[in-house]
Amino acid sequence: MAKITTFFLDVGGVLGTNGWDHKSRELAAKTFDLDYAEMSHRHDMSFGAYEEGKLTLDSYLDRTVFYRPRPFSREEFREFMIAQSQPDHAMLALMAELKQKYGLKVVITSNEGRELVDYRIPNFGLDKLADYFIFSCFIHIRKPDPSFYRMALDMNQVAPEEVVYFDDREMFVEVARGLGIHGVWQTSIETTRAALTDLGFTTAKGTAP
């Protein structure tokens, strides 16, 4: 097996919470007394463009929430939305440990809108962990488009077999594996530790981190 030199890391569901998934939107609908079904319908038609950097957050909110007058402010809703992003300190520490021990390159490969990126990078400490960032809002392509993964490989000049890709979405991992990338479907930190052991990664203690 070729030597693994690079980790491609998703953010939501791997290094922290999913920033604006259905659970967060359900909570928003309950908190702000919104019609969740209508909000979800509008979200589905707009969020892809936001993650691809083709809409600002304000434009997304115009379409999904503020298409009619509301008894709360845009700033209140934005603050609520951003607050759903919480780091996973255990996973961040694990990746930092492995990077240091094995001299790995760490690349963030995530579907994110720009305002969420601007929040997550400093608040998750991603600027200290990652060597490069490939966010959908930067390159205007979203996973699971194979072009996203190919671009990440090209930009970092690594062969697929040199890369391990971590994501909480099974289909995204399957697409990466189809390109020859090692894939880890993260369902918990324990399953990720087991997958790392299978790939030959251990901590200084001699066991999977």
C-alpha positions as CSV (number, residue, x, y, z in Angstrom):
1,M,0.0,0.0,0.0
2,A,1.3,3.5,-0.9
3,K,2.3,5.6,2.1
4,I,-0.5,7.8,3.3
5,T,0.6,11.4,3.4
6,T,-2.6,13.4,3.6
7,F,-5.9,13.6,5.4
8,F,-8.9,15.1,3.8
9,L,-11.3,16.1,6.6
10,D,-14.9,17.1,6.4
11,V,-16.0,19.6,9.1
12,G,-19.7,19.0,10.0
13,G,-20.1,15.6,11.6
14,V,-16.4,15.0,11.7
15,L,-14.6,18.0,13.4
16,G,-17.8,19.5,14.9
17,T,-21.5,19.6,14.6
18,N,-23.3,20.0,11.3
19,G,-23.8,23.7,11.2
20,W,-27.3,23.9,9.6
21,D,-28.7,20.4,9.2
22,H,-32.4,19.4,9.6
23,K,-32.1,19.2,13.4
24,S,-30.8,22.8,13.6
25,R,-33.6,23.9,11.3
26,E,-36.2,22.1,13.3
27,L,-35.0,23.8,16.4
28,A,-35.0,27.2,14.6
29,A,-38.6,26.6,13.5
30,K,-39.6,25.8,17.0
31,T,-37.6,28.7,18.5
32,F,-38.9,31.3,16.1
33,D,-42.3,29.9,15.5
34,L,-41.8,29.1,11.8
35,D,-43.5,26.7,9.5
36,Y,-40.9,24.0,9.3
37,A,-42.3,22.4,6.1
38,E,-42.3,25.6,4.2
39,M,-38.9,26.6,5.5
40,S,-37.4,23.2,4.5
41,H,-38.9,23.5,1.0
42,R,-37.3,26.9,0.5
43,H,-34.1,25.6,2.1
44,D,-33.9,22.7,-0.4
45,M,-34.2,25.1,-3.3
46,S,-31.6,27.6,-2.0
47,F,-29.0,26.0,0.2
48,G,-27.0,24.4,-2.6
49,A,-26.4,27.8,-4.1
50,Y,-25.4,29.2,-0.8
51,E,-22.8,26.4,-0.2
52,E,-21.4,26.9,-3.7
53,G,-20.8,30.6,-2.9
54,K,-23.5,31.8,-5.3
55,L,-25.7,33.3,-2.6
56,T,-24.7,35.3,0.5
57,L,-26.2,34.3,3.8
58,D,-28.5,37.3,3.8
59,S,-29.8,36.2,0.3
60,Y,-30.4,32.7,1.6
61,L,-32.3,34.1,4.6
62,D,-34.3,36.3,2.3
63,R,-35.5,33.3,0.5
64,T,-36.1,30.9,3.5
65,V,-37.1,33.1,6.4
66,F,-37.5,36.8,5.6
67,Y,-39.7,36.5,2.6
68,R,-42.3,38.0,4.8
69,P,-42.2,40.3,7.9
70,R,-41.0,38.6,11.1
71,P,-41.3,39.6,14.8
72,F,-37.6,38.9,15.2
73,S,-34.6,40.5,13.6
74,R,-32.3,39.2,10.9
75,E,-29.4,39.5,13.4
76,E,-31.2,37.4,16.0
77,F,-31.7,34.6,13.5
78,R,-28.1,34.8,12.1
79,E,-26.7,34.6,15.6
80,F,-28.9,31.5,16.3
81,M,-27.9,29.9,13.1
82,I,-24.1,30.5,13.7
83,A,-24.4,29.2,17.3
84,Q,-25.4,25.8,16.0
85,S,-21.8,25.2,15.0
86,Q,-19.9,23.6,17.8
87,P,-16.4,22.0,17.6
88,D,-15.7,18.4,18.5
89,H,-12.6,18.9,20.7
90,A,-11.8,15.2,20.9
91,M,-11.7,14.8,17.1
92,L,-9.7,18.0,16.7
93,A,-7.2,16.8,19.2
94,L,-7.0,13.3,17.6
95,M,-6.3,14.8,14.2
96,A,-3.7,17.2,15.5
97,E,-1.9,14.4,17.3
98,L,-1.8,12.2,14.2
99,K,-0.7,15.1,12.0
100,Q,2.2,15.9,14.3
101,K,3.3,12.3,14.8
102,Y,3.2,11.2,11.2
103,G,4.0,14.5,9.5
104,L,0.7,14.5,7.6
105,K,-0.7,17.2,5.5
106,V,-4.3,18.1,6.6
107,V,-6.7,19.5,4.1
108,I,-10.2,20.6,5.0
109,T,-12.6,19.5,2.3
110,S,-16.1,20.6,3.2
111,N,-19.4,21.8,1.8
112,E,-19.9,25.2,3.6
113,G,-21.3,28.6,3.0
114,R,-18.8,31.5,3.4
115,E,-20.2,33.0,6.5
116,L,-20.2,29.6,8.3
117,V,-16.6,29.1,7.0
118,D,-15.6,32.5,8.5
119,Y,-17.0,31.4,11.8
120,R,-15.8,27.9,11.9
121,I,-12.2,28.4,11.0
122,P,-11.2,30.5,14.0
123,N,-13.7,29.1,16.5
124,F,-12.8,25.4,15.7
125,G,-9.1,26.2,15.5
126,L,-9.0,24.9,11.9
127,D,-6.4,27.6,11.1
128,K,-4.0,25.8,13.5
129,L,-4.8,22.3,12.2
130,A,-5.2,22.6,8.4
131,D,-2.5,23.2,5.8
132,Y,-5.1,24.0,3.1
133,F,-8.8,24.7,2.8
134,I,-11.1,23.5,0.0
135,F,-14.6,24.7,0.8
136,S,-17.4,24.5,-1.7
137,C,-18.0,28.2,-1.4
138,F,-14.4,28.8,-2.6
139,I,-14.4,26.5,-5.6
140,H,-18.2,26.6,-6.5
141,I,-18.5,22.8,-6.5
142,R,-20.1,20.7,-3.9
143,K,-19.5,17.1,-2.8
144,P,-20.4,14.5,-3.9
145,D,-19.5,15.8,-7.3
146,P,-16.3,13.8,-8.3
147,S,-14.8,17.1,-9.5
148,F,-14.6,18.3,-5.9
149,Y,-12.3,15.4,-4.9
150,R,-10.3,15.5,-8.1
151,M,-9.7,19.2,-7.6
152,A,-8.6,18.5,-4.0
153,L,-6.1,15.9,-5.3
154,D,-4.8,18.2,-8.0
155,M,-4.4,21.3,-5.8
156,N,-2.4,19.3,-3.2
157,Q,-0.5,17.2,-5.8
158,V,-1.3,13.9,-4.1
159,A,-2.3,10.5,-5.6
160,P,-5.6,9.1,-4.4
161,E,-3.9,6.2,-2.6
162,E,-1.9,8.6,-0.5
163,V,-5.1,10.2,1.0
164,V,-7.5,9.2,3.7
165,Y,-10.9,11.0,3.5
166,F,-13.1,11.4,6.6
167,D,-16.8,12.2,6.2
168,D,-20.0,11.5,8.2
169,R,-22.0,10.9,5.0
170,E,-21.6,7.4,3.7
171,M,-22.3,8.2,0.0
172,F,-19.6,10.9,0.0
173,V,-17.1,8.4,1.3
174,E,-18.2,5.9,-1.4
175,V,-17.6,8.5,-4.1
176,A,-14.1,9.2,-2.8
177,R,-13.4,5.4,-2.6
178,G,-14.5,5.1,-6.2
179,L,-11.6,7.5,-7.1
180,G,-9.1,5.4,-5.2
181,I,-9.1,7.4,-2.0
182,H,-9.1,5.6,1.3
183,G,-12.4,6.5,2.9
184,V,-13.5,6.6,6.6
185,W,-17.2,6.9,7.2
186,Q,-17.4,8.5,10.6
187,T,-20.3,7.5,12.8
188,S,-18.4,8.0,16.1
189,I,-14.9,8.7,17.3
190,E,-14.6,5.0,18.3
191,T,-15.3,3.8,14.7
192,T,-12.9,6.3,13.4
193,R,-10.2,5.1,15.8
194,A,-10.8,1.5,14.6
195,A,-10.5,2.5,11.0
196,L,-7.3,4.4,11.7
197,T,-5.8,1.3,13.3
198,D,-6.6,-0.7,10.2
199,L,-4.7,1.9,8.2
200,G,-1.7,1.6,10.5
201,F,-2.0,4.7,12.5
202,T,-1.2,4.5,16.2
203,T,-0.4,7.0,19.0
204,A,2.8,7.1,21.1
205,K,1.1,4.7,23.5
206,G,1.0,2.1,20.8
207,T,-2.7,1.9,20.5
208,A,-5.2,3.6,18.3
209,P,-5.9,7.1,19.6
